Amino acid sequence: MTKRYGLAGLCVLLVGLVVMALWGSMSSSAKTPSGSGPGQLVGAQDAAPAGSGSYGSYDSYGGGSASPSAGGRAGGALTVRNDAKLGMVVTDGQGFTLYRFDKDTAKPPMSNCNDGCAKTWPPVAKEGTTAVSGSGIDAGVIGEVTRADGSKQLTLGGWPVYRYAQDTAPGDTKGQGVGGTWFAVAPDGKKAAAAAPGTSTYPSETPTSAAPAPQPAQPATGGAGVSVTNNPQLGQIVVDGQGMTLYQFAKDPSWPMKSMCEGQCAMTWKPAPVVDPSQVKGVDPKLIGKLQRSDGTWQLSVNCKPVYTFAGDKAPGDANGNGKDNLWFAINPAGKPVTGK
């Protein structure tokens, strides 16, 4: 009898041990899922990469807070900025530098920047992007490409165009040369690049060489100047050092900058002489430039366009040439044509 109870007790003990072992196994499984590391609780996720990773953060662009939608943001009214280091670069309507990618193609246009890449380099949407007349961008170079997600991206000269997420303020060019494949884009779709020694940032000027050909001397700037006056009909307009109105010619291209007014035209519309930036008042000195004419002389430019005085203006402040043949216009302090009469 005693042996029977002893055997029964042993069996109960064994069953208890088995139950405890099973309970412990189930409890352990509930705490650590398969494939998780030690100490990781149920529902915990792998830690996100620290910082912005190799692709940067789209939020840093202009202080934005939303992720880029398909196709990115529109570029608005594109303009051209004369960058001290890169020459002429295209910017969006907010003044942010636009870029192109060497791994893309222009013929045919194709973007090879998608997914994570497109978060660092948000594509510029074609819809809602324009080039204002006189901006220095030929409408003929503007196009679009269909991206992998079906959205339409802006192209210049066939090259897909992007912003850089790490450019946080208008005028930033932090994306220039990144990875040896990203470059600010010039108005013709080519890479913007610093001018070589002896070469102006204005592409129409002739670079100097070790033995330059004889050319007419550059006009002196001693008595010249640029300022702003208030015209009763046109508002604020730009004038030269003698108070004579300065004009732009609609047929002159901004890129490459060139004067199309030669011969008899230049007798009526006299090319304005170049000025020193210290003699500029009321106009951003960055808008002041120069170009070399076909006869070797130098001409003043404002906002990447040659400027002229009109023989029909007899006194300071006259603006008799404004709207002439619907091709000649006085300019405002921003270097834009004044179309009022």
LINHUBEL-V519288 format. One record per helix or strand of 3 or more residues. SS is the DSSP state (H for helix, E for strand). FROM is the first residue (numbers start at 1). TO is the last residue. If there is no record, write none. Layout:
SS;FROM;TO
SS;FROM;TO
This chain:
H;2;31
H;53;55
H;58;63
E;74;83
E;87;91
E;99;101
H;116;120
E;125;131
H;139;141
E;142;146
E;152;156
H;178;180
E;182;185
E;226;231
E;235;240
E;247;249
H;264;268
E;269;271
H;277;279
H;285;287
E;288;292
E;298;302
E;308;310
H;324;326
E;328;331
